[in-house]
Amino acid sequence: MTNARITPETNGVRYGLFAAAGMIVYFLIASLTGLTDRIEFSFLNGVILAVGICFAIANFKRYCQDRMPYLQGFGTGIITAIVASVVFGIFFVVYAGLLNPKIMQNIRTWDRLGFDLSITVAVLAILLQGAMAGVIISLVAMQYYKSPDHKPITGIE
């Protein structure tokens, strides 16, 4: 992919796939070390997602020669988060449904939902958590990456 045609969408998809790959690698390492049944360790997925969003926004800002429109940068971060969450959710369905079904039993013993926790509920939680965290992380990151001459709207034009 050349840098001549970067859009918020293509940039977000590219970095969303990178962030998803990072979350998948972290999950596989946690699975091999037996840490997947401890839900507290899933906060590192948020850190990986935040790094992916910041890299996506920074790359798009470099492409725009530091003249990035605010909403395009914000959209890049949101697209990155949604792509990463969907890819990680699909991976989780395959992993927990086919490769290691025992993992859901281990998560159920530690989770407050108990036997009400299914793969579907877990994937919906992954998607919701990723999308909501992505919006917040993108909003915060854009305060750092916005153009230096950005002026807020003072009134309706």
C-alpha positions as CSV (number, residue, x, y, z in Angstrom):
1,M,0.0,0.0,0.0
2,T,1.5,3.3,-1.0
3,N,1.2,6.4,1.2
4,A,-0.2,8.4,-1.7
5,R,-3.8,7.2,-1.0
6,I,-4.1,7.1,2.7
7,T,-7.6,7.8,4.0
8,P,-8.9,7.6,7.5
9,E,-10.6,4.4,6.6
10,T,-7.6,2.6,5.0
11,N,-5.3,3.8,7.7
12,G,-7.7,2.7,10.4
13,V,-8.1,-0.8,8.9
14,R,-4.4,-1.2,8.6
15,Y,-3.6,-0.2,12.1
16,G,-6.7,-2.0,13.4
17,L,-5.3,-5.2,12.0
18,F,-1.9,-4.5,13.6
19,A,-3.6,-3.9,17.0
20,A,-5.7,-7.1,16.6
21,A,-2.5,-9.0,15.9
22,G,-1.0,-7.6,19.1
23,M,-4.1,-8.6,21.1
24,I,-4.1,-12.1,19.6
25,V,-0.4,-12.6,20.4
26,Y,-1.0,-11.4,24.0
27,F,-4.0,-13.6,24.4
28,L,-2.1,-16.7,23.1
29,I,0.8,-16.0,25.5
30,A,-1.7,-15.5,28.4
31,S,-3.4,-18.8,27.3
32,L,-0.1,-20.7,27.3
33,T,0.8,-19.3,30.8
34,G,-2.6,-20.0,32.2
35,L,-3.6,-16.3,32.8
36,T,-6.7,-16.3,30.6
37,D,-8.9,-17.3,33.5
38,R,-7.9,-14.1,35.4
39,I,-10.1,-11.4,33.8
40,E,-7.9,-8.7,35.4
41,F,-5.2,-9.3,32.9
42,S,-7.4,-8.3,30.0
43,F,-6.7,-4.6,30.7
44,L,-3.5,-5.1,28.7
45,N,-5.7,-5.4,25.6
46,G,-6.8,-1.8,26.2
47,V,-3.1,-0.8,26.4
48,I,-2.4,-2.6,23.1
49,L,-5.5,-0.9,21.6
50,A,-4.4,2.5,22.8
51,V,-1.0,2.1,21.2
52,G,-2.6,1.0,17.9
53,I,-4.9,4.0,17.9
54,C,-2.1,6.4,18.7
55,F,0.1,5.0,15.9
56,A,-2.8,5.2,13.5
57,I,-3.5,8.8,14.3
58,A,0.2,9.8,14.2
59,N,0.6,8.1,10.9
60,F,-2.4,9.9,9.4
61,K,-1.1,13.2,10.8
62,R,2.3,12.6,9.2
63,Y,0.6,11.9,5.9
64,C,-1.4,15.2,6.2
65,Q,1.9,17.1,6.9
66,D,0.6,18.0,10.4
67,R,-2.6,19.6,8.9
68,M,-4.9,16.8,9.8
69,P,-8.6,17.6,10.2
70,Y,-9.9,16.9,13.7
71,L,-12.8,14.6,12.7
72,Q,-10.7,12.6,10.3
73,G,-8.2,11.9,13.0
74,F,-10.9,11.0,15.4
75,G,-12.5,8.7,12.8
76,T,-9.2,7.0,12.2
77,G,-9.0,6.1,15.9
78,I,-12.5,4.8,16.0
79,I,-12.1,2.7,12.9
80,T,-8.9,1.3,14.3
81,A,-10.7,0.3,17.5
82,I,-13.7,-1.3,15.7
83,V,-11.5,-3.3,13.3
84,A,-9.3,-4.5,16.1
85,S,-12.2,-5.5,18.2
86,V,-14.1,-7.3,15.4
87,V,-10.9,-9.3,14.4
88,F,-10.1,-10.1,18.0
89,G,-13.8,-11.2,18.6
90,I,-13.7,-13.5,15.5
91,F,-10.4,-14.9,16.8
92,F,-12.0,-15.5,20.2
93,V,-15.0,-17.3,18.7
94,V,-12.6,-19.6,16.8
95,Y,-10.3,-20.2,19.7
96,A,-12.9,-20.7,22.4
97,G,-15.4,-22.5,20.2
98,L,-13.0,-24.9,18.3
99,L,-9.5,-24.9,19.5
100,N,-9.8,-24.6,23.3
101,P,-13.4,-24.9,24.5
102,K,-12.2,-25.5,28.1
103,I,-11.2,-21.8,28.3
104,M,-14.9,-20.8,28.7
105,Q,-15.2,-23.1,31.7
106,N,-12.2,-21.5,33.3
107,I,-13.6,-18.0,32.6
108,R,-17.0,-19.0,34.0
109,T,-15.5,-20.0,37.3
110,W,-14.0,-16.5,37.8
111,D,-16.7,-14.4,36.2
112,R,-19.8,-13.1,38.1
113,L,-22.1,-14.3,35.4
114,G,-21.2,-17.9,36.0
115,F,-23.0,-20.3,33.6
116,D,-24.9,-17.5,31.9
117,L,-21.6,-16.5,30.2
118,S,-21.5,-17.9,26.7
119,I,-19.2,-17.3,23.8
120,T,-21.7,-15.0,22.3
121,V,-21.9,-12.8,25.5
122,A,-18.1,-12.8,25.7
123,V,-17.7,-11.7,22.1
124,L,-20.4,-9.0,22.5
125,A,-18.5,-7.8,25.6
126,I,-15.2,-7.7,23.6
127,L,-16.9,-5.7,20.8
128,L,-18.6,-3.3,23.2
129,Q,-15.5,-2.8,25.3
130,G,-13.3,-2.3,22.3
131,A,-15.6,0.2,20.6
132,M,-16.3,2.3,23.7
133,A,-12.6,2.3,24.8
134,G,-11.7,3.2,21.2
135,V,-14.0,6.3,21.2
136,I,-12.5,7.5,24.5
137,I,-8.9,6.8,23.6
138,S,-9.4,8.5,20.2
139,L,-10.9,11.5,21.9
140,V,-8.0,11.8,24.3
141,A,-5.4,11.1,21.7
142,M,-6.8,13.8,19.4
143,Q,-6.2,16.4,22.0
144,Y,-2.5,15.6,21.6
145,Y,-2.4,15.1,17.9
146,K,-4.7,17.9,16.7
147,S,-3.3,20.6,14.4
148,P,-1.5,23.4,16.3
149,D,-3.8,26.0,14.9
150,H,-7.0,24.1,15.6
151,K,-9.7,26.5,16.9
152,P,-13.0,25.2,18.4
153,I,-16.2,26.2,16.8
154,T,-17.6,29.4,18.4
155,G,-21.0,29.3,17.0
156,I,-23.3,27.8,14.4
157,E,-22.3,29.1,10.9
